[in-house]
Amino acid sequence: MKQPPSNEPQHPSHLREYHTPDERDMSNPDSVRPSQGGDRRSLRDRIADIIRPVSPASWSIASDAGIVAGGTSDGNVARGEPSSRSPDTKTRLLEEYDRGAPVCGLKQCNHGTFSPTVPENHGRGLSSAVFLRWGHKVPRDGSGDVDSSITGAGAGEIWEGDHSTVANKSIRGRGMRNRQTMYLSYYIPLLSWMTKYRWSFFRGDLIASLTVASIYIPMALSLATNLAHAPPINGLYSFVINPLIYAILGSSPRLIVGPEAAGSLLVGTIVKVSVDNGNFNEDDDALHARVVGVATGMSGAMILIAGVTRLGFLDNVLSRPFLRGFITAIGFVIFVDQLIPEMGLVAAAKGVSHGSTVAKLVFLVENWRDAHALTCAVAFGSFAIIMLFRTLKRHLEPRFPHVVYFPDRFLVVALSAVLTWKLGWDSQGLEILGLIKPSTGAGNGLFAFRWPFHLGHMQHIRAAMSTSFIISLLGFFESSVAAKGLSFGEDDTIQGVTVSANREMVALGVANVVGGCFMALPAFGGYGRSKVNSSTGGRTQMSSIFLSIITFLCIMFLLPRLYYLPKAVLCSMISAVAYSLIEECPHDLRFFLRVRGWSELVLMSLIILATIFYSLSLGIALGCGLSVLSVIRHSTQPRIQILGKISGTPGQFENAEVHPKQVEFIEGCLIVKIPEPLTFANTGDLKNRLRRLQSYGTNRAHPALPRVRSAEKDKNIIFDVHGVTGIDASGTQVLLEIVQAYVDRGVRVFFCRLPSLTSDVFQKFERSGIVKSCGGIGHFVSSVDEALRLTELEDIESEAAEAQVRR
């Protein structure tokens, strides 16, 4: 007579421990007897009753349909009451499977580096407090037999996501009457901060706006004249219109918007392209102003559309090496460009004014003997004074913080204008600013309105399309950096107004679209300008309104006083800005060399060299193209891992490639971790990566090498999908093909640590047939250890079936 089959597997694994039935359980005939309802239970279910741990935290919540398959037949547990059984010496080994722990099976949950936050509907799904056993679904609306002692008071709000209750509490907390007012104040922050404005803010906002105006109004004249090739007054328009619009719609209280050197230089390239295409004469200021308006309006429209469509993450597309290389190249280009007017060689440089930076450097070397002495003295003397005050402020600021308020640039402008007037330098060949007025022609008066998207401007729109996109992207990036930098330590300003990237896009977009209608330069937030505003007492958006009013008064009454202002002084101020753009590059170069970031160094070098030796457009295209390719390459790489069990730990699994000497592989099982959402982008090569992982145990092995791992050893494959917080239809289809291929080969497939049985991920698994293909809901468990136990149970069941057949 044949001996009955033993409970011990014929080929036990070193890591999967077998478990013998408890004597008390075997003595209980009810544990192996079919239920009274007549449904004959399989050997697997009876073994599961014996082996599965029963602890007070592992009781399942029973639904009206009864207990889930594979559960205990204890009547008390079926009724949702505590079982009289207590953990014995064997089940005590399995206390780590306590269902009261997080559903992922780990005390510290880690979704993976590239996984987003779990979607909101996952919170209504499986949780440690309610979903205490996998395979038992609770309705989405939270109905069912849920014990209030488990879920706690207010569980209905959690399950339902009672938006109206939360909104009403927020309305009462803000002192508002209805929801419409709350939403309107959110999208128009002026309605929120104006009601909380205090007179104690008035003095600081006014002083800050006066300080910013004294420093940056001359800068706006320089940017318009020397970089954007536009009438000087168009630079001042940017300080009248854009700060006012931003104060209404902007969410950062201390951010000051205005024209920047990089954006102005890019606008100047658009003007040059239009001149080269023969659209107008190089001396036609009226058409120059119209092109500036088109470029500003288009950059504003692009960033406005991005804000409305909630693309606030776009500032993350451009990498730090691209931005540093591009900004450094712009600083070098600006510095070289300003040397020509600073040396009085504008008339002689007509042939190279639209050439590359290298061509301009060659021109300067060949013609330096023809430089105008007085112009050089004024320009380089002003640059030396500005840099001297800049250095003194930097050294004295720790001891004397108020030294930053000293308007050194305003004094340089005023002193140079007075000296030119008194000494008659303009008659000695020094070029002066002259009468500042709007460009001549019909419809070009003071604050003339011109719609930038008129069909008559189509030729300029085509020329400005790509460059306007870069202007908007760089402007938003700098604005977001400034807003984030100023957000720390805002306890002394108006509370309750949060900075939002999408709202910032909308505010900057509207401001530039309106500014484009008045032919102003593109204006975005600048960190240096905003820091001056904050350090001199600016606390709210009212400082932007004051700056707009002050600039308007300057345009109306003070512009004639700048008649004798030398253009060389304005060029020296631009050169100081260019130097500040370049001076941060050595720090980044040293950092990348220290961490051996060779790819970053190559990217920076390519952008700088392409911009200097060829053109700014090539540098932009090359940098954007390489950055986008880097993002695509990074996002399309599957990051699947093969897991092994840490030696000497009860249930800890780690990446076998990272810890090759500390982990042990499970005999007959392949554990694969997918630590990221599955989309069409990263599932295209998933099959090949999985095949390489199965053949070599690592993704780093070359596919030409001979196979290391035998395919026969993998009788079970366990997918750890804790990081799969999202999956699209393409990813679902690829995963289904993978599962079906394994099932056809006789490999059992298990899934563990799924975020929730009511999540969108599981719903796609169910609709696509993945759940059915891999063996039903019983193959979806809460931890890797539980999946290993299920593989052992199925081994025992198959061996028992074979033994019964042999009988």
ABEGO torsion letter per residue (X at the ends): XBBBBBABBABBBAABBBBBBBAAAAABAAAABBBAAGBBBBAAAAAAAAABBBBAAABBBBBAAEBBBGBBABAAAAAGBBBABBBBAAAAAAAAABAABBAAGBABBBAEAABBBBBAAAAABBBAAABABBGBBBBAAGBEBBBAAAAEBGAAAAAAGBAAAAAAAAAAAAGBABAAAAAAAAABAAAAAAAABBAAAAAAAAAAAAAAAAAAAAAAAAAAAAAAGBBAAAAAAAAAAAAAAAAAABABAABBBBBBAAAAAAAAAAAAAAAAAGABBAABAAAAAAAAAAAAAAAAAAAAAAAAAGAAAAAAABBAAAAAAAAAAAAAAAAAAAAAAAAGAAAAAAAAAABBAAAAAAAAAAAAAABBAAAAAAAAAAAAAAAAAAAAAAAAAAABAAAAABBAAAAAAAAAAAAAAAAGAAAAGBBBAEBBBBBBEBGABBGBBBBAABAAAAAAAAAAAAAAAAAAAAAAAAAAAAAAAAABGAAABBBGBBBBAAAAAAAAAAAAAAAAAAGBBBBBBBAAAAAAAAAAGBABAAAAAAAAAAAAAAAAAAAAAAAABBAAAAAAAAAAAAAAAAAAAAAAAAAAAAAGBAAAAAAAAAAAAAAAABBAAAAAAAAAAAAAAAAAAAAABBABBBBBBBBGBAABBBBAAABAAABBBBBGBBBBBBABBBBAAAAAAAAAAAAAAAAAGBAABBAABBBABBAAABABBBBBAAABABBBAAAAAAAAAAAAAAAAAGBBBBBBGBABAABAAAAAAAAAGAAAAAGEAAABBABAAAAAAAAAAAAAAAAAAAAAAAX
